[in-house]
Amino acid sequence: MPQTLVEDDIGQGRLVAAATSEWAVPLEIRLYRDSELLGKAANAFWNTAVGG
């Protein structure tokens, strides 16, 4: 799971790693968007996803 989503649960001890850090998998998420106008819902999603 992304660290930012579980930081509080890890800090409170409600969630723990199931294995050592050598089992951790780096993750990179990329979002791509068509340059055309996509409509209100798609633009709202995009703005939320990129923090805008």
C-alpha positions, 0 to 999 in steps of 0.5 A: 500500500502507498505509505501516505495512505497508511502512515497513521495506521502504522504510527498507531500500531494498527498496521504492521509490515508482514515482512522485512524491508527487503520485500518492499516494492517501489511503486511509481504511479503515472497519470496520462490525460488526453489533451482534449476537453473531457467533461466536468467529471473527468476534469474534476477527477484530474484536478483531484488526482494532481492536487490542483 
